[in-house]
Amino acid sequence: PSEMAQLLFSDQSPALCYAAHTLLVGDKIYFKKKGDSYEPRSATQVEEIRHQLEVEKQREQHKQEFLAQVEKALAKEAVKWTESDRSRLEAIEKLVLQPEQTNRLAQDILELVGQGKTPEAAFELLVDLGWWTQHENLFLRRSSYPVNFAKKVVEVAQCCLDSPPCDPDVNRLDLTHLKVYTIDDESTKEIDDGLSVEYLGDGKPPRLWIHIADPTRLVFPGDELDLEARRRSTSLYLPTGMISMFPEELATGPMSLVQGKVCPALSFGIILGEEGTVQDYTIHPSLIKPTYRLTYDDVDEMLQLGIKAEPELEELATWAKRREEWRRSQGSISIQMPESNIKVKQDDEIVIELLDNSRSRQLVAEMMILAGEVAGSYGQENNIPLPFRGQPQPELPPEEELIQLPAGPVRSCALRRCMPRSEMGITPNRHAGLGLNTYTQVTSPIRRYTDLLAHFQIKAHLRGDSLPFSSEEMQDIIYSVTTSAYEATLVERQTNRYWGLEYLRRNANEIWQVLVLRWLREDDNLGLILLEDLGLELPHRFERAVSLGDRLEVQVSRADPHRDEIRFREMITQDTQPATG
């Protein structure tokens, strides 16, 4: 300080030495303390410190601006978040999505805005700010499934729309004279299959045509669209809407079998024997013109009324029934469990529709299985590596044990537990559940990548071209895609469960009839119940002795979809009260 006083004031009096000392203590840029004295920093060090202070100043300014934005958003005022704001909000997101990881930035932000540092508090803040919705899909956000398409993929899709590439299958079979039915749910946008009947006369059985959408007309192995579809592995069907495997403009437009338009297809023409066996088949890249777009309800009504103008529908239903009976004779295992379809409307209204196993659904299912058998046979006969699907033979309970279980969902539930997971590989393998010796899925190439993969291979072989994928490449792709598809299926299952619980939370005063399906932990009286009106299977701890197949009435006592919690209480009636003596 004395040297500094002399330098600054040309005087070393105590007062001026103290003044110099005060300056040195307060300085953060030019000098640093060394023992009992101070020494000057170099010009480089001074510049670095100035830069750090400027960065700190900007950081503090951004923080204050962010807090001001937060206050506006909490007051429900319109807010335009900056890039700096977004990085802070994304840090809060990570605290919700990955609570097991340390997230100091998010915790500091929550403390700044006066919130708790828990993932629950972070979630509520993001909702209050309008950054997330109250029903934000955390399962989807935690997954690797991309919600949006990259700019490059969108540009390629637009090019396909504006100027489609040359069709590699120039000699398509013209089947536009055939009446083609597409049968789907009313909400279906990706229409990837249609059915026809070709009468051959002279008492011969008809040729059944199964037409499958042909996205490989626009997509080529290894191109931008193919790789994006491979990454996604499947379209995602959620109660809140669909996220397509391909850009939606393509998937629901030129890739789909649109009523009244000439569409490219991969058509399977099949003649069945009286018992339902495949007698003859042919596979062609084709052109078709879908005649009718029908819903399952439409077809059920037409079959019930026996409309004479549409004998093809009755023909298809008859052959579908024969196929089902033939597969049963081959050892197929039919498991009929109630299924529900959960939809969330624009205003967040939840609709749960119970799907019945109607003739129309059986018809379509059997025709799709038939196409899969024929595709598998073609691959097997020609040594084509395809994504063959198989299922090991299950170890079923003895017949006398099954018969003791109530018929219907309880028995089906017991069978379902015995069924091993299906497997996929490049060589044919028996599918025990379907009762088929060879099977590969080909009927959903717009929304399932392994089906698209089969189309690439089969169509190349039909043209006489080299196969686009070797056995090794096919095996690697199948492994990658099935891993991604499993994750997508998990997101669908978790999201459906969330909205099922939310529906029950909103209808907590309703009384539901449930069926006791099976025990989860019988010692703890914990079982699985089926809400029969909704097709939902949920756990419940019983307060009294019950048996499998018993029907009870319950009411929701607690439902928290965010925590995945549901509790019921049984409605005790005179019949359910224990007898007293």
ABEGO torsion letter per residue (X at the ends): XAAAAAAAAGBABAAAAAAAAAAAAABAAABBBBEABBBBBBAAAAAAAAAAAAAAAAAAAAAAAAAAAAAAAAAGBBBBBBAAAAAAAAAAAAAAABAABBBAAAAAAAAAAGBBABAAAAAAAAAAAGABBAABBAAAAABABBABBBAAAAAAAAAAAABBBBBABABBBBAAABBBBBBBBAABABBABBBBBBBAEGGBBBBBBBBBBBAAAABBBGBAAAAAAAAAGBBBBBAAEBBBABBAAAAABAABBBBGBBBBBBBBBBBBBAAGBBABBBBBBBBBBBABBBBAAAAAAAAAAGBAABAAAAAAAAAAAAAAAAAAAAGBBBBBBBBBBBBBBAAGBBBBBBBBBBAAAAAAAAAAAAAAAAAAAAAAAAGBBBBBBBBBBBBBBBAAAAAABBBEAAAAAAAAAABBBBBBBABBBBBAAAGBABBBBAABAAABAAAAAAAAAAAAAAAGBBBABBAAAAAAAAAAAAAAAAAAAAAAAAAAAAAAAAAAAAAAABBBBBBBABBABAAAGBBBBBBAAAGBBBBBBBABBBBBGBBBBBBBABBBAAAGBBBBBBBBBAAABBBBX
